[in-house]
Amino acid sequence: MLFRSGVAERVEVQLVGLGRPDAEPRLDVLDLLGAVLDVVARERRLELLQRERDGHAVTREERDEWLDGDGKHVRVALVAAFAEQPVVGVVNAPNLTLSQKPELKPWTALATSLGKLLAQVNKAAVTSLQVQVSGKVEKAGELCAAAALVGLFDQSGARDETGAAINLISAPAFAAEREMKVTTQEVEGGVFSSLLKLTVTTPEGSHVIAGTVLGSSQRVVEFEGHKLEFEPKGYMLVYKSIDKPGVLSRVSGLLGENKINIQACVVSHGDAQGAVVNVMAIDRKVEAAVLSKAAELADVSQVHCLHIG
């Protein structure tokens, strides 16, 4: 169970038969509640001790609230869980509950992939993340936002205060601690009946990516304002160029010289300035020196080697 502090604990309960070998396993709810409260109490004492070690003055009233405040929330959460209702509050499980729905699992994976791609394209500190949803995910904006944050933070190797990787539960709090504003918005469906669109803002500008799910397959359908379609998978060389003859052959020639195989290539429609986004699925990572050479080619800019494992 995951508590408000962000520290994760798992309470494992083994059901055993009582009396006869064929007796039905029983679970004493009070025993379970006691086990959960034991975990909460230990966790809260550790947190309080750390706060005092860090030099924070703690009054008696704050101490009492700090140590005892979670009990009622745990009781409410357990009642909801046994009634098979969404669990909120201390046991922060709405995102976990939604993420287990079969129809939303592909979208959670897509949001994480989109977040990872944005993190690889952008190197500046993210000040805000806007998540727009439509269709099948229009009521799952917060889940998609959490999953996108997991992708953003995972790519940077971020860890919470316990050293654990950022997850669906800890991601929103982790973003808030870094003063990253996260918003969600339901929008009307367009060409695609269901769509997930992420916009990250930094002091240097913004980056936009959008995707959808076709069957069980992820598809990116917008990248930095350009319409195109590709599967976010494996290694990809992504760059902008001017849509004119010879540019694509120069880039592919450079890859060939470095024994990098192109498995597929997608080119977006050109914008008003004739710029397009090119996405090449390739068989291995492009080293930094080769990326630098690609960026020096005529009519080529913003070269990235992206990866989704």
N, C-alpha and C positions, 0 to 999 in steps of 0.2 A: 504494500500500500504506500502511496506517495503523499506525503504530508505538506502542509502549507510552507514549511521552511525550505522545501526543495530537496531535503534529504530523503533518500529512498530506502525503505525497509520492506522486506517481504515477511509476512506472517504465514507460515505454513501450518496447516491444520490437517492431521491425519485422522480420518474417520475409521473407527474400529467398531466391530460388533460387540455388544454387551450381553453377557449371560450365556447365550447359546452360540455354537459355531455358525449357525445359519441366521443369526439375528441381524436385523438391518442396522447399518451404521447410524449413530446418533451424533448430533452436534449440539452441544449446550451453548446457546447464544450468549449466556452470561460469561461462560469460559472464554469464548471468542472475544467478547467485549473486553474482558480483563486482559487478554493477551495484547490486544490492540492498544489499550490504554497504557500498559507497561512499556510498549515501544515508544509511545508518544511521550511519556514521562521521562524516559531515559534520554530521548532525543532533545527534549526541551531543556533538561538540566545541562546537557552538553553545550547547547546553544547559549544558555545564560552564562555559563562559565566562560565561554569564549568572549562574549560581550564584555564581561568584567575584566578579562585579561587584556582586551583591546582598549581599556581605559574608559568605557562608557559607564557613567553613574546610573545605578539602577535603584529606584525607590522600592519600598516594601510593597506598595500598591502595584507597581509594574512587575515586581517579582511574582506576586500572587497571580496576576493576570497571565503572565508569561508561562507559569507552570501549570495553571489550572484552566486556562482559557480554551484549550482544545477539546476538553472532555465532552462538552455538550455537542460540539460539531461532529465528533466521531460518532456519538450516539445517533445523531440525525442521519449521518451518512450510512451507518449500518442498517438502520431501519429502511432507508430507501433502497439499499442494495438487496436486502431480503425480499422487498416488494417488487424487485426487478424494475425499479424506476431509476432515472438518471441520477448519478451521485455527484453532488456538488459540495463546495466548501473545503474542509480540511483535506478530505480525500478527493483530490482535484481530478475527477475522472471523466467529465463530459467528453473531452477530446478522445480519451481512450475508448469510451463507449462507442462513439461515432466511428472511430478508425477501424473498429472490428466489423462494421457492416460491410458485407461483400461488395455492394455497389459503390462504396466510397474508398475501398482499399486502393484501386488503381489511381484515384485522384490524389490520395495522400502521397503515393509514390511519385506522381507527376509533380506535385507541389515541391517535394524535396528535391527532385531533379532540377526544376526551374530555379530553385534557390541556389543550388550548387553552381549552375551555369552563370547566374548573375554574380556570384561571389568570385568566380574565375575571371570574369570580364572586368569587374570593378575592383580596384585596389584601395579606394578611399574609404574612410569611415562612413558607414550608412547611418543617416540621421532619421530616415523614415522608410516604412514599407507600406505600400497600399496594395490590398488584395481585392480584386474584383471577381465576382463569381456569377455564373448564370446557369440555368438549366438544372441538371442533376445535383449540382453542388451549391445552389443558391442559398440553401439553409445551412451550409457547412463552411461558412466563411472563416470562422475562428479556427476550425480544425485545419483548413488549408493554410491559414496564416501561420499556425504553429508548425506545420510540416515544412513550409517554406523557410521559416526561421531555422529549423533543424538543418536544412540544406545550407543556408548561409553560414551558420556557425560551424557546422561540421567541416566545411571546406577550409576554414581558417584554423582548424584544430582546437577550437575553444573548448574549455572544460569548466564545469561548475566548481563551487568551492570544495566539493568533496573529491574532485578529480575525475568525476564521471562525465561521459559525453553528454551533450545537450540532447534532450528528448522532447516529446510532445508536451510533457507536463512542465518541464523546467524552462522551455524556450521562451514563453511569454514573459516570465519573471526575469530571465536573463537579459532579454531585450530592454525591459523597463529599467533595470539597473544601469544599463548603458545609455539611458535616455533616448532610446530609439522609439519613435512614435509608430505604432502599428494600427492601421485602420482597415476595415473591411466594408465592402459595398456590393449590394446586389444590383446587377445591371440587366438590361434587356438582351436577350440572345440575338446574335447577328447571323452570319453565315453558318456558324456552328451552333447546334441546339444547346450544347453545354460548353462552357469556356472558363478557363482560369487565367487571369492576367495579373502579373506582378509588376509593380513599379517601385524601384528603390531610388531614393534621393540622397545625394551626398553633397558636400560643399563644392564639388567640382561639376555637378550636373546630375542628370538622372539616367537610369537604364530601364528599359521595358522589355518584357518577354511574356508571351502568352502561349498556352497550350491546351490541348484537349485529349480525350481518350477515345480511341477507335477500337472497339472490341476490348481487348486487354492490352493494346499497344499504346504507348505514349507518343504524342506528336507535338512538336513545337510548331506553331502556326504564325507566330509573329516574333521578330527579333530586332530590337532597336528601331522599331517603327516600320520595318519592312515585312511585307507579307511573303511567306514561303512555307514549306512544310518539310520537316525532317524528324527522324527518330533520335532522341537524345540517348545515344548509346555508344560506348567505347570511346576511341579517340576521334576528335574532330578538329579540322583546321578551319577556323572561321575568320573571314576578313572582309573588309569593304574595298570596293574597287569602282573605277569608272567603267561603265558598260560600253566597251569598244573592242574591236577585234585585236587579238594577240595577248590580251592581259591574262586570260585563263591559261593559255599555253605557256606563258612565262612562269606562272606559279607551279603548274604541273611539272614543267621541266625542272624546276629547282627541287621539287620533291623527288623526282626520278633520279636526279644526280646524287641524292642522299639516300637512295634505296628505300624510299617510303612509298608504299603502294596506295593508290587511291581506289577505294572500293565503291564509292558513290559520290555524286556531286549534285548539289542543288543551288540554283541561283534565283534570287528574288527578282521581282519586277523593279525597274529603275524608278527613282524618285525624280523630282523636278530638275535636279542637277545632274541626272544621269548616273547616280551612284546606286550600286547594288550590294547586297550581302551575299557572300558565297560561303557555302558549308560543304566541306569535303570530309567524308567518312574515310579515315585512314587506318592503317594496320598497326601503327605504333606511335609513340610520343615524338613530337618534333622538338629537337633541342633548341635552347635559347639562341645559339649562334645562327641556326637556320631560320628561326623566326625573324631575327634581325635582318638577315639578307632578304627575306620575303618583304619586309616592311620597306626596304630600300628600292624595290622594284617600281618601275614607273606606273602610276595610276593605282597603286595599292596602298592601303592604310589599315590601321586598327587590326593588326594580325594577332590572333590568339590560338593557342592549342588547348582545347577544352577536353575534359574527360568525365564520363559518367560510368562508374564501374558496375 
